Amino acid sequence: MSGEPLQVWLVDDDASIRWVLERALRNGGMTPRVFEAAEPALVALHSESPDVLMTDIQMSGQSGLQLLERMRVAHPGLPVIVMTAHSDFENAMAAYKGGAFEYLPKPFDIDQAMALVKRAARLHPAPQAERGSEATQDVPRIPELLGRAPAMQQVFRAIGRLARSSVTVLITGESGTGKELVARALHNHSPRAGQPFVALDTSAVPGELLESELFGHEKGAFTGATAQRRGRFEQADGGTLFLDEIGDMSLPLQTRLLRVLAEGEFYRVGGQTPLRVDVRVIAATHQNLAERVKRGQFREDLYHRLNVIHIELPPLRARAEDVSELLDHYLARAAHELAVEPKKLSSQARAKLLAYAWPGNIRELVNVCRRLSVLAPGHEIRPEDLPRELDSAQAAEHGGGEEWVVALAKWADREALEGRQSLLGQAQPQLERVLIRAALKRTQGRRHEAAKLLGWGRNTLTRKLKELGIHDSGGEAPIEAL
């Protein structure tokens, strides 16, 4: 492949996608070949093979996943990049389980896609025949892991990449973001899927009882220990132990946990015989463990033991595009659980819920759906049926619930989660344009009065108009669309 342009095959039934990607590949110095469906690509593969194959999932005829399965048998070493506009958890997991090199949700950044193609060709994974049987297995359904937001797609990718691993994982994120759901997904898509998944919220167990809860105890070890008890580590032997709110654990217990992770053995409380276990630990916390390490509240060596792989869950306010789907899903689920008639949101009620910041994240959304399923009087949920605290919380958090503050907060969260830089540099010019336009409109283009309204001097306003390319004329301020 050295010195030769990369041969990239593209399979997609969308002509516009084929056109854009074909042009980008050529501009990137690669040689593309496009196919409208999977069948002609499979025929061509009998006589030649590309360096990288890109395929959509949902197409007329054979799907991209079917093509991926055929590729695994005929060309097991060929890296395949799977693209889809239906970027849900099941598609992501099916792609990774089928052996895809990467999963690329649409719409995607063209430069990112081109860099991914080059990386796929460079790494070009070796054949792994043992995955063949796994590709045909059904992917367990975990409908609660919904999300088209870019931050959730990163979570799906992480779960997919860890599908054949039992490595220790640390999950962080605000309370209520669904950390246990992700832990269960990691377990269900791991080699330990047929073994126990044991969950323990360490903050819900009194400190003096947590040691026994984790490691078990012998009969007579302490007052009330009338029988031998197996702890959570023994219960999870061969499987996965999920330790939620690990940041609240006391330092002495952290030391015992570190020994289990390092040596794979422990003693029951009051026991004399060491017990060995094979347990994958997934830990979670809403706290900043790195900061707790600096303050001496969490062992640094334990932190590094737990933080082998780090998955950060976004808050719901940074997943605005997912809220509507989550509301529909949990309303339907609540109706089923509570044996009541399913209810639908009116457009006005949906708009209010979409504008809400959801400080309690997914947990709060689930509880609101249950409450509405029981208390809303009609088949359709109206704004007056919504809990009153939603309005008061929104007002308290955003100074009266101004929509622009809510929108700005969501934008800032989303940009930060995606790793964008210079947020103020992006937002400030747009904010100044909006305010200047409003001031000039209010003062009918009189700059002196507009400057006063903005709290600036006239020279400052003149300079800003020039910097931002704003031209006011005829008493109005025609400004380019933002």
KOLKOL-603827 format. One record per residue (C-alpha): x, y, z. Coordinates in nm, 2 decimals. Layout:
N
      X      Y      Z
      X      Y      Z
...
This chain:
482
      X      Y      Z
   0.00   0.00   0.00
   0.31   0.22   0.04
   0.31   0.50  -0.22
  -0.02   0.39  -0.37
  -0.34   0.59  -0.31
  -0.58   0.43  -0.07
  -0.86   0.23  -0.24
  -1.18   0.32  -0.06
  -1.51   0.16  -0.15
  -1.83   0.34  -0.05
  -2.17   0.16  -0.03
  -2.47   0.39   0.02
  -2.81   0.42  -0.15
  -2.81   0.79  -0.08
  -2.68   0.97  -0.39
  -2.60   1.29  -0.21
  -2.39   1.10   0.05
  -2.20   0.92  -0.22
  -2.13   1.24  -0.41
  -2.00   1.43  -0.10
  -1.78   1.14   0.02
  -1.65   1.05  -0.32
  -1.54   1.41  -0.37
  -1.39   1.43  -0.03
  -1.20   1.11  -0.08
  -1.06   1.23  -0.41
  -0.96   1.56  -0.26
  -0.78   1.37   0.01
  -0.57   1.19  -0.24
  -0.76   0.86  -0.22
  -0.92   0.65  -0.49
  -1.29   0.60  -0.42
  -1.53   0.35  -0.58
  -1.90   0.39  -0.51
  -2.19   0.14  -0.50
  -2.56   0.20  -0.46
  -2.62  -0.13  -0.28
  -2.44  -0.42  -0.11
  -2.49  -0.68  -0.38
  -2.27  -0.52  -0.65
  -2.00  -0.45  -0.40
  -2.00  -0.82  -0.30
  -1.97  -0.92  -0.67
  -1.67  -0.68  -0.71
  -1.50  -0.83  -0.40
  -1.47  -1.16  -0.58
  -1.19  -1.02  -0.80
  -1.04  -0.73  -0.61
  -1.04  -0.57  -0.26
  -1.01  -0.21  -0.13
  -0.80  -0.09   0.16
  -1.11   0.04   0.35
  -1.48  -0.02   0.30
  -1.75   0.24   0.41
  -2.11   0.12   0.42
  -2.45   0.26   0.53
  -2.66   0.03   0.75
  -3.01   0.07   0.62
  -3.03   0.02   0.24
  -3.26  -0.14  -0.01
  -3.16  -0.50  -0.06
  -2.90  -0.63   0.19
  -2.83  -0.41   0.48
  -2.49  -0.28   0.58
  -2.49  -0.53   0.88
  -2.55  -0.82   0.64
  -2.27  -0.69   0.42
  -2.05  -0.66   0.72
  -2.12  -1.03   0.81
  -2.04  -1.14   0.46
  -1.72  -0.94   0.47
  -1.61  -1.10   0.80
  -1.61  -1.44   0.63
  -1.47  -1.35   0.29
  -1.23  -1.07   0.39
  -1.18  -1.09   0.77
  -0.89  -0.84   0.77
  -1.06  -0.56   0.58
  -1.15  -0.26   0.80
  -1.51  -0.16   0.76
  -1.65   0.17   0.87
  -2.03   0.16   0.93
  -2.23   0.47   0.87
  -2.59   0.53   0.98
  -2.85   0.80   1.03
  -3.02   0.57   1.28
  -2.76   0.62   1.55
  -2.92   0.42   1.84
  -2.76   0.18   2.08
  -2.87  -0.14   1.90
  -2.71  -0.03   1.57
  -2.39   0.08   1.74
  -2.36  -0.25   1.93
  -2.45  -0.46   1.62
  -2.18  -0.28   1.42
  -1.91  -0.34   1.68
  -2.02  -0.70   1.74
  -2.01  -0.76   1.37
  -1.65  -0.65   1.37
  -1.67  -0.30   1.23
  -1.36  -0.09   1.26
  -1.56   0.21   1.36
  -1.92   0.33   1.38
  -1.99   0.67   1.23
  -2.33   0.83   1.30
  -2.47   1.07   1.04
  -2.44   1.36   1.00
  -2.07   1.36   1.05
  -1.78   1.60   1.00
  -1.61   1.52   0.66
  -1.26   1.59   0.79
  -1.32   1.36   1.08
  -1.45   1.09   0.84
  -1.14   1.12   0.62
  -0.90   1.10   0.91
  -1.09   0.79   1.02
  -1.05   0.63   0.68
  -0.67   0.69   0.69
  -0.65   0.55   1.04
  -0.84   0.24   0.95
  -0.61   0.18   0.65
  -0.30   0.24   0.87
  -0.40   0.00   1.15
  -0.57  -0.26   0.92
  -0.66  -0.51   1.19
  -0.55  -0.87   1.15
  -0.81  -1.14   1.08
  -0.98  -1.27   1.39
  -1.17  -1.59   1.30
  -1.30  -1.65   1.65
  -1.54  -1.35   1.61
  -1.73  -1.52   1.33
  -1.98  -1.70   1.54
  -2.04  -1.40   1.76
  -2.14  -1.18   1.46
  -2.46  -1.38   1.43
  -2.56  -1.35   1.79
  -2.86  -1.14   1.88
  -2.77  -0.81   2.04
  -2.94  -0.78   2.38
  -3.19  -0.50   2.38
  -3.13  -0.22   2.64
  -3.40   0.03   2.53
  -3.31   0.27   2.82
  -2.98   0.35   2.65
  -3.14   0.59   2.40
  -2.96   0.88   2.25
  -2.86   1.04   1.92
  -2.66   1.32   2.09
  -2.29   1.32   2.00
  -2.19   1.27   2.37
  -2.41   0.95   2.39
  -2.27   0.82   2.07
  -1.93   0.84   2.24
  -2.07   0.63   2.52
  -2.20   0.37   2.27
  -1.87   0.36   2.10
  -1.69   0.30   2.43
  -1.93   0.01   2.52
  -1.87  -0.14   2.17
  -1.49  -0.12   2.19
  -1.50  -0.29   2.53
  -1.73  -0.57   2.42
  -1.46  -0.84   2.43
  -1.29  -0.71   2.74
  -1.32  -0.75   3.12
  -1.11  -0.44   3.19
  -1.20  -0.23   3.50
  -1.41   0.08   3.41
  -1.48   0.40   3.59
  -1.81   0.57   3.50
  -1.86   0.94   3.60
  -2.14   1.18   3.56
  -2.40   1.37   3.76
  -2.65   1.18   3.97
  -2.93   1.03   3.77
  -2.75   1.02   3.44
  -2.79   0.64   3.41
  -2.45   0.51   3.53
  -2.59   0.17   3.63
  -2.75   0.13   3.29
  -2.41   0.17   3.12
  -2.26  -0.07   3.37
  -2.52  -0.33   3.28
  -2.46  -0.27   2.91
  -2.08  -0.32   2.96
  -2.16  -0.65   3.14
  -2.41  -0.77   2.89
  -2.17  -0.72   2.60
  -1.87  -0.87   2.77
  -1.74  -1.23   2.79
  -1.90  -1.24   3.14
  -2.25  -1.18   3.01
  -2.38  -1.52   3.13
  -2.24  -1.47   3.48
  -2.39  -1.26   3.77
  -2.42  -0.88   3.76
  -2.42  -0.76   4.12
  -2.48  -0.39   4.20
  -2.42  -0.21   4.52
  -2.47   0.16   4.60
  -2.20   0.21   4.86
  -2.35   0.54   4.98
  -2.67   0.36   5.08
  -2.50   0.12   5.32
  -2.39   0.25   5.66
  -2.01   0.27   5.69
  -1.99   0.01   5.97
  -2.19  -0.24   5.76
  -2.03  -0.18   5.42
  -1.72  -0.41   5.49
  -1.95  -0.70   5.56
  -2.17  -0.61   5.26
  -1.87  -0.62   5.03
  -1.67  -0.91   5.18
  -1.92  -1.11   5.38
  -1.87  -1.23   5.74
  -1.83  -1.55   5.95
  -2.08  -1.66   6.20
  -2.01  -1.48   6.53
  -1.79  -1.22   6.38
  -1.99  -0.94   6.55
  -2.31  -0.90   6.74
  -2.60  -1.01   6.52
  -2.38  -1.22   6.29
  -2.59  -1.54   6.36
  -2.48  -1.71   6.04
  -2.21  -1.70   5.77
  -2.28  -1.45   5.50
  -2.14  -1.43   5.15
  -2.05  -1.08   5.05
  -2.10  -0.91   4.71
  -1.76  -1.01   4.58
  -1.84  -1.37   4.63
  -2.18  -1.33   4.48
  -2.03  -1.17   4.17
  -1.75  -1.44   4.13
  -1.71  -1.49   3.75
  -1.92  -1.19   3.67
  -1.93  -0.82   3.73
  -1.95  -0.61   4.05
  -2.09  -0.26   4.01
  -1.99  -0.03   4.29
  -2.19   0.29   4.27
  -2.09   0.62   4.44
  -1.74   0.48   4.51
  -1.62   0.83   4.61
  -1.81   0.81   4.94
  -1.61   0.50   5.06
  -1.40   0.54   5.37
  -1.02   0.52   5.35
  -0.98   0.19   5.54
  -1.23   0.02   5.30
  -1.05   0.18   5.01
  -0.74   0.00   5.13
  -0.92  -0.34   5.14
  -1.08  -0.28   4.80
  -0.74  -0.20   4.65
  -0.60  -0.53   4.78
  -0.88  -0.73   4.62
  -0.82  -0.55   4.29
  -0.45  -0.61   4.31
  -0.44  -0.97   4.44
  -0.79  -1.11   4.37
  -0.83  -1.23   4.73
  -0.98  -1.12   5.05
  -1.10  -1.23   5.40
  -1.46  -1.24   5.52
  -1.51  -1.02   5.84
  -1.39  -1.25   6.12
  -1.25  -1.50   5.87
  -0.91  -1.67   5.88
  -0.90  -1.82   5.53
  -0.83  -1.61   5.22
  -1.09  -1.63   4.94
  -1.00  -1.59   4.58
  -1.25  -1.45   4.33
  -1.25  -1.36   3.96
  -1.46  -1.04   3.95
  -1.47  -0.75   3.70
  -1.52  -0.42   3.89
  -1.71  -0.13   3.74
  -1.72   0.17   3.96
  -1.92   0.49   3.93
  -1.93   0.83   4.10
  -2.08   1.17   4.06
  -1.78   1.32   4.24
  -1.45   1.44   4.10
  -1.21   1.16   4.22
  -0.90   1.34   4.10
  -0.99   1.64   4.33
  -1.07   1.40   4.62
  -0.72   1.25   4.57
  -0.56   1.59   4.60
  -0.76   1.66   4.92
  -0.65   1.32   5.07
  -1.00   1.19   5.07
  -0.94   0.91   4.81
  -0.64   0.68   4.77
  -0.44   0.77   4.46
  -0.34   0.41   4.39
  -0.70   0.30   4.41
  -0.80   0.58   4.18
  -0.55   0.46   3.91
  -0.67   0.10   3.96
  -1.03   0.20   3.89
  -0.96   0.45   3.62
  -0.83   0.21   3.36
  -1.10   0.30   3.12
  -1.31   0.62   3.19
  -1.66   0.68   3.06
  -1.82   1.01   3.13
  -2.20   1.04   3.10
  -2.34   1.37   2.98
  -2.61   1.55   3.18
  -2.95   1.55   3.02
  -2.94   1.92   2.96
  -2.65   1.85   2.72
  -2.86   1.60   2.53
  -3.15   1.83   2.42
  -3.21   1.63   2.10
  -3.27   1.31   2.31
  -3.53   1.44   2.55
  -3.84   1.40   2.33
  -3.76   1.04   2.25
  -3.68   0.97   2.62
  -4.02   1.12   2.73
  -4.21   0.90   2.48
  -4.02   0.59   2.59
  -4.07   0.64   2.96
  -4.43   0.74   2.93
  -4.50   0.42   2.75
  -4.29   0.22   3.00
  -4.47   0.39   3.30
  -4.81   0.31   3.15
  -4.71  -0.06   3.12
  -4.56  -0.08   3.47
  -4.86   0.10   3.64
  -5.12  -0.08   3.43
  -5.28   0.25   3.31
  -5.38   0.39   2.97
  -5.08   0.52   2.78
  -5.08   0.90   2.76
  -4.95   1.14   2.50
  -4.80   1.48   2.54
  -4.97   1.78   2.38
  -4.74   2.00   2.17
  -4.75   2.27   2.44
  -4.66   2.03   2.72
  -4.38   1.88   2.52
  -4.24   2.22   2.45
  -4.23   2.31   2.82
  -4.07   1.98   2.90
  -3.81   2.02   2.63
  -3.72   2.37   2.76
  -3.67   2.24   3.11
  -3.31   2.19   3.23
  -3.37   1.85   3.40
  -3.13   1.90   3.69
  -3.22   1.55   3.82
  -3.13   1.41   3.47
  -3.28   1.08   3.35
  -3.39   0.98   3.70
  -3.60   1.30   3.73
  -3.75   1.25   3.38
  -3.85   0.89   3.47
  -4.02   1.01   3.79
  -4.21   1.29   3.60
  -4.33   1.04   3.34
  -4.46   0.81   3.62
  -4.63   1.09   3.79
  -4.80   1.22   3.48
  -4.91   0.87   3.39
  -5.10   0.84   3.72
  -5.22   1.20   3.78
  -5.29   1.36   3.44
  -5.67   1.33   3.41
  -5.71   1.29   3.03
  -5.55   1.09   2.75
  -5.35   1.39   2.65
  -5.11   1.56   2.89
  -5.15   1.94   2.89
  -4.93   2.21   3.03
  -5.16   2.25   3.33
  -5.10   1.89   3.42
  -4.72   1.93   3.45
  -4.58   1.94   3.80
  -4.56   2.29   3.94
  -4.20   2.25   4.06
  -4.08   2.23   3.70
  -4.17   2.59   3.65
  -4.03   2.70   3.98
  -3.70   2.51   3.93
  -3.66   2.65   3.59
  -3.72   3.00   3.72
  -3.48   2.95   4.01
  -3.20   2.81   3.79
  -3.23   3.05   3.50
  -3.33   3.38   3.67
  -3.70   3.36   3.58
  -3.68   3.09   3.31
  -3.57   3.31   3.02
  -3.55   3.09   2.71
  -3.23   3.24   2.58
  -3.04   3.15   2.91
  -3.17   2.80   2.89
  -3.06   2.77   2.53
  -2.72   2.92   2.61
  -2.67   2.68   2.89
  -2.76   2.38   2.67
  -2.52   2.51   2.40
  -2.23   2.56   2.64
  -2.28   2.21   2.80
  -2.29   2.05   2.46
  -1.98   2.23   2.33
  -1.78   2.16   2.64
  -1.87   1.79   2.63
  -1.76   1.77   2.27
  -1.42   1.92   2.36
  -1.47   2.25   2.18
  -1.23   2.53   2.27
  -1.27   2.91   2.31
  -1.64   2.90   2.40
  -1.64   3.26   2.50
  -1.47   3.36   2.17
  -1.75   3.18   1.98
  -2.04   3.31   2.18
  -1.94   3.67   2.25
  -1.95   3.81   1.89
  -2.30   3.65   1.83
  -2.43   3.78   2.16
  -2.30   4.13   2.08
  -2.46   4.12   1.73
  -2.80   4.03   1.88
  -2.78   4.31   2.14
  -2.66   4.57   1.90
  -2.93   4.49   1.65
  -3.20   4.51   1.93
  -3.06   4.84   2.05
  -3.04   5.00   1.70
  -3.39   4.87   1.63
  -3.53   5.02   1.96
  -3.36   5.36   1.89
  -3.44   5.36   1.52
  -3.08   5.35   1.43
  -2.97   5.65   1.65
  -2.62   5.53   1.76
  -2.58   5.77   2.05
  -2.90   5.64   2.21
  -2.82   5.28   2.11
  -2.48   5.31   2.28
  -2.64   5.44   2.59
  -2.89   5.15   2.59
  -2.61   4.90   2.57
  -2.41   5.07   2.84
  -2.13   5.17   2.60
  -1.98   5.49   2.47
  -2.06   5.60   2.11
  -1.70   5.53   2.00
  -1.72   5.17   2.14
  -2.04   5.11   1.95
  -1.89   5.24   1.63
  -1.59   5.02   1.67
  -1.80   4.72   1.74
  -2.01   4.78   1.43
  -1.70   4.78   1.22
  -1.55   4.47   1.39
  -1.87   4.27   1.35
  -1.94   4.39   1.00
  -2.28   4.55   1.10
  -2.42   4.83   0.88
  -2.71   5.04   1.00
  -2.89   5.26   0.75
  -3.23   5.43   0.70
  -3.32   5.42   1.07
  -3.30   5.04   1.08
  -3.01   4.81   1.14
  -3.01   4.54   0.88
  -2.78   4.28   1.02
  -2.68   3.95   0.86
  -2.87   3.65   0.98
  -2.70   3.48   1.28
